[in-house]
Amino acid sequence: MPASSPSDPGVAAGPAAAETIDVHAHVLFPAVMGLAGAAGPEMGVSDGQSFFRSGSYVLRGVRFLDSPFSDLGRRLEAMDRLDIGHQILSPNPLTYFYAAPTADAARFCRAQNDLTIAAVRAHPARFSGFAQLPMQAPDEAVRELERAVGQGLVGSYVGSDFAGVPLESPALEPVWAAHAALGVPVVVHPAPVG
């Protein structure tokens, strides 16, 4: 009896090639620089060295500007080179801004989320996205989560400490309830408070 071939009906061709999905893909858009008031953020080159500033924290020697971290074209090229089929874009933990005034944090979150939504819409086969939330103001965080998910984001990324408010605080229950009501995950990522 001849061997079956994958083109024969009813004969499994074997496991399909699995797509590599990167679920830990931080992104920071140049257009959000300076939107969190005094906290910045800023990225650039000073004295020949790359830097990133968020509040009083300055990271030197890591290239954020004109890199896959901040440039979607370079990100897609890197994904292709590394055979990554899809990324779930997430906010940079250095920009959670939980200690910033609510208005500054909310403005930053909305802009970051809008740009993530735009990236997902421009490249739906390549990107999904997580929302950034102003967790120091739970009611505002709920509104932003509902808005961002309504526009196509798939959940949220939050820090592990909200300026001294622990994850289990009753004040945060509306945020967790909103995730449950929307049927979306929340990813807790370690981050500095500021």
C-alpha positions as CSV (number, residue, x, y, z in Angstrom):
1,M,0.0,0.0,0.0
2,P,1.5,3.4,-0.9
3,A,2.2,5.9,1.8
4,S,-0.4,8.6,2.4
5,S,0.5,12.1,1.4
6,P,-0.6,15.3,3.2
7,S,-2.6,16.3,0.1
8,D,-4.9,13.3,0.6
9,P,-8.2,14.3,2.1
10,G,-8.6,13.1,5.7
11,V,-4.9,12.7,6.2
12,A,-3.4,15.2,8.7
13,A,-0.4,17.1,7.5
14,G,1.1,17.1,10.9
15,P,1.2,20.0,13.4
16,A,0.9,23.4,11.8
17,A,3.8,25.8,12.2
18,A,3.2,27.6,15.4
19,E,3.2,31.4,15.3
20,T,5.5,33.0,17.8
21,I,3.6,35.6,19.8
22,D,5.6,38.1,22.0
23,V,3.4,39.0,25.0
24,H,6.1,41.2,26.6
25,A,6.6,43.9,24.0
26,H,6.9,47.4,25.6
27,V,6.5,50.4,23.3
28,L,7.0,54.1,23.8
29,F,6.0,56.5,21.1
30,P,8.0,59.7,20.5
31,A,4.7,61.6,20.3
32,V,4.0,61.1,24.0
33,M,7.3,62.7,25.2
34,G,6.5,65.5,27.6
35,L,2.9,64.7,28.1
36,A,3.2,63.8,31.8
37,G,4.0,67.2,33.0
38,A,7.2,67.6,35.1
39,A,7.6,63.8,34.9
40,G,8.4,64.0,31.2
41,P,9.2,61.6,29.8
42,E,12.1,62.3,27.6
43,M,14.3,60.2,25.3
44,G,17.2,61.2,23.2
45,V,21.0,61.6,23.0
46,S,23.1,63.8,25.2
47,D,26.8,64.1,25.1
48,G,26.9,61.2,22.6
49,Q,25.0,58.9,24.9
50,S,21.4,57.7,24.6
51,F,19.2,58.5,27.6
52,F,15.6,58.1,28.8
53,R,14.2,60.2,31.6
54,S,11.0,59.5,33.5
55,G,10.5,61.7,36.5
56,S,13.8,61.9,38.5
57,Y,14.9,58.5,37.0
58,V,17.4,58.7,34.1
59,L,18.5,55.6,32.3
60,R,21.7,56.1,30.2
61,G,23.3,54.0,27.5
62,V,20.0,52.3,26.4
63,R,18.8,53.4,23.0
64,F,15.1,54.2,23.0
65,L,15.0,56.8,20.3
66,D,15.1,55.5,16.7
67,S,15.0,51.9,17.8
68,P,12.5,49.1,17.6
69,F,11.3,50.3,21.0
70,S,10.0,53.5,19.6
71,D,9.8,53.1,15.8
72,L,7.2,50.7,14.5
73,G,9.0,50.2,11.2
74,R,12.1,49.1,12.9
75,R,10.0,46.9,15.3
76,L,8.4,45.1,12.3
77,E,11.8,44.6,10.7
78,A,13.2,43.2,14.0
79,M,10.1,40.9,14.3
80,D,10.6,39.6,10.8
81,R,14.3,39.0,11.5
82,L,13.6,37.2,14.7
83,D,10.6,35.3,13.3
84,I,8.1,36.8,15.7
85,G,4.7,36.7,14.1
86,H,2.7,38.9,16.5
87,Q,3.4,41.2,19.5
88,I,1.0,42.4,22.1
89,L,2.2,46.0,22.6
90,S,2.4,47.2,26.2
91,P,3.4,50.4,28.0
92,N,6.8,50.9,29.4
93,P,6.8,50.3,33.2
94,L,9.0,53.4,33.6
95,T,6.0,55.5,32.4
96,Y,3.2,54.4,34.7
97,F,3.4,57.8,36.5
98,Y,1.3,56.7,39.5
99,A,2.9,59.5,41.7
100,A,2.1,62.2,39.1
101,P,-1.0,64.4,39.3
102,T,-4.0,62.5,38.0
103,A,-4.5,65.0,35.1
104,D,-0.9,64.5,33.9
105,A,-1.1,60.7,34.2
106,A,-4.5,60.5,32.5
107,R,-3.3,62.7,29.6
108,F,-0.3,60.5,29.1
109,C,-2.3,57.3,29.3
110,R,-4.8,58.4,26.8
111,A,-2.2,59.5,24.3
112,Q,-0.2,56.3,24.8
113,N,-3.3,54.2,24.3
114,D,-4.5,56.2,21.3
115,L,-1.1,55.5,19.6
116,T,-1.2,51.8,20.5
117,I,-4.7,51.6,19.0
118,A,-3.5,53.3,15.9
119,A,-0.6,50.8,15.6
120,V,-3.0,47.9,16.1
121,R,-5.3,49.2,13.4
122,A,-2.5,49.8,11.0
123,H,-1.0,46.3,11.5
124,P,-3.8,44.1,12.9
125,A,-2.1,40.8,11.8
126,R,1.1,41.9,13.6
127,F,0.0,43.8,16.8
128,S,-2.5,43.7,19.6
129,G,-2.2,46.1,22.5
130,F,-2.6,46.5,26.2
131,A,-3.9,49.8,27.8
132,Q,-2.0,52.0,30.2
133,L,-4.2,53.2,33.1
134,P,-3.9,56.1,35.6
135,M,-4.3,53.8,38.6
136,Q,-3.9,56.6,41.2
137,A,-7.5,57.5,40.2
138,P,-9.5,54.3,40.0
139,D,-12.6,55.9,38.5
140,E,-10.5,57.5,35.8
141,A,-8.7,54.1,35.3
142,V,-12.0,52.4,34.7
143,R,-13.1,55.1,32.2
144,E,-9.8,54.8,30.3
145,L,-10.0,50.9,30.3
146,E,-13.5,51.0,28.9
147,R,-12.6,53.5,26.3
148,A,-9.4,51.7,25.2
149,V,-10.9,48.2,25.1
150,G,-13.9,49.7,23.2
151,Q,-11.4,51.0,20.6
152,G,-9.7,47.5,20.3
153,L,-7.1,47.0,23.0
154,V,-7.2,43.6,24.7
155,G,-6.6,44.4,28.4
156,S,-4.3,46.4,30.5
157,Y,-0.7,46.4,31.9
158,V,-0.3,47.9,35.4
159,G,2.4,48.2,37.9
160,S,2.6,46.4,41.2
161,D,2.4,49.4,43.6
162,F,0.2,52.5,43.0
163,A,2.1,55.1,45.1
164,G,1.6,53.0,48.3
165,V,-1.8,51.6,47.4
166,P,-1.5,47.7,47.4
167,L,-3.1,45.6,44.7
168,E,-5.6,44.2,47.2
169,S,-6.9,47.6,48.3
170,P,-10.7,47.9,48.3
171,A,-10.2,51.3,46.5
172,L,-9.1,49.3,43.4
173,E,-12.0,46.9,43.3
174,P,-13.8,49.0,40.6
175,V,-10.8,48.5,38.3
176,W,-10.7,44.8,38.8
177,A,-14.5,44.5,38.4
178,A,-14.3,46.5,35.1
179,H,-11.7,44.0,33.7
180,A,-14.0,41.2,34.7
181,A,-17.1,42.9,33.2
182,L,-15.2,43.5,29.9
183,G,-13.7,40.0,29.9
184,V,-10.2,41.2,29.5
185,P,-7.0,40.4,31.4
186,V,-4.9,42.7,33.5
187,V,-1.1,42.0,33.5
188,V,0.8,43.1,36.6
189,H,4.4,44.1,35.8
190,P,6.9,45.2,38.4
191,A,7.6,48.9,38.2
192,P,8.9,51.8,40.2
193,V,6.1,53.9,41.8
194,G,7.1,57.2,40.2
